[in-house]
Amino acid sequence: MRAVVSVIGKDMVGILAKVSGVCCEYNVNVIDVTQTVLQDVFAMTMLVDINGCTVEFSEFSAKMNELGESIGLSIRVMHEDIFNSMHRI
Amino acid sequence: MLNISDILETINMIQEENLDIRTVTMGISLLSCCDENIDIACNKVYDKIAKRAEKLVSECEKIENEYGIPIINKRISVTPISMVASPCKGGNIVKFAHALQKAADTTGVNFIGGYSALVHKGFSGSDIELIESIPEALATTQNVCSSVNIGSTKSGINMDAVAKMGKIIKQCSEYTADKNCIGAAKLVVFCNAPEDNPFMAGAFHGVGEPECEINVGVSGPGVVRAAIEKIGKDESIGVLADTIKRTAFKITRMGQLVGTEASKRLGVPFGIVDLSLAPTPAVGDSVARILESMGVGTCGGTGTTAALAMLNDAVKKGGVMASSRVGGLSGAFIPVSEDEGMIAAARCGALSLEKLEAMTAVCSVGLDMIVVPGDTSAEVISGLIADEAAIGMVNSKTTAVRLIPAIGCNVGDTLEFGGLLGSGPVMPISNVDPGIFIKRGGQIPAPLQSLKN
């Protein structure tokens, strides 16, 4: 199963490193990364493969939320299909 | 690969514009629970629901977690209890309501619907017994919802049932006068009731439905309003309609995805997606505000009915392509107490009961969650039910009445229900007595448009 990690908030040094650090910690493979900075707002989406994830999806998602809270960003992990079904026919 | 702006759009819809799945409703047939002994039948009802819906709430929570989309309510609809109770010899039919409540408690669902009777062409079996027990059933349970279908395009309107329901609605309020008359908010009177509706209070599992199925109701008025506001004031109505269609498509895809996933995980066939725009009392999640953002001024003013007709049509056109199976009520809901914009419009006098009645000719349901003075007579309520049913019967659409007589309150007061049911300002209603018309009883014959064969 593939999921999308989305990160939105104020730009700062080390966001990508910290998010991919958590992925690495739980054996989650990063497939693709896209990011933009609009004025001061940083937006990044990361497509990840969670088939090899060493913990339950909910725990991985909670860890990402925790990381987000600790650095003042909104980080969410959502199943890829929610975006595919809304934007692809 | 997904586009970053698409991803951000979806996240924004969920976080900022209140996009959610309103309900995943499991429909369960209780026809196999019939028994001559009411206690045995009630036990069978409880056992069957508790077994079938055992994992409904937990699986839906997992889906919420994985997909990141809130599923606000998990519900159950069952075969109309008047049919299940029909073979019972003796015993208080309210026992079934208590069995349903117990099953709701065990499974952890928010509502369970189906304490219902279908009497559009007359009463059979235990229909009258069930209808007369509704006030007690709703006063002694929390999560049980009730509905009665009193008319249809095919059969006309059962005026004996209309007369009865006026009294029953009043009694529901009286029995729960100390709890903001909540009983009446859990009862809906239908014309052309759909058999696969996932929305409460009118959900029941029709006899033509399979043994068990998953129906999904989406929400999303906030998303539609935001989309309309973005296109500005100078664009034509055609642009508005196209924007609504596109937005409805996206909202409905969420319903289709969640329904398919829930059905797979629960091992139950997927029934339908109900395309409805269902408002909540939260600011920004209002159907009235959509109409206002189209430019009608305040909801209830002239132009409102036309705007609602366009909205309702565009929601269907956008939604129908997004889902493999569409059903239920599908359209725009206009409940008053559950919609922040409707509440404001009713409170300032811009939105009247008469205007709401006109709007129900073009929306997906009917006069919904409307609070009227507590001294409104049962005959006046019956008259309103008959009017609303006539609109549904003639236009071959579902119409419904969910009226709450606010015991001890007058125009200007407010009833606070809390949660999704919101709060309702007491609205003025005509007090001209239609008593003679209502007391005649009998059947309003089916209209010519019923003869399609």
Interface residues (C-beta under 8 A of the other chain):
Chain A: A3 V4 S6 I8 D32 T34 Q35 T36 A43 T45 L47 F57 S58 S61 S74 R76 V77 M78 H79 E80 D81 I82 F83 N84 S85 M86 H87
Chain B: M1 L2 N3 I4 D6 I7 L8 E9 T10 I11 Q15 K62 N65 E66 Y67 G68 I69 K250 R253 M254 Q256 L257
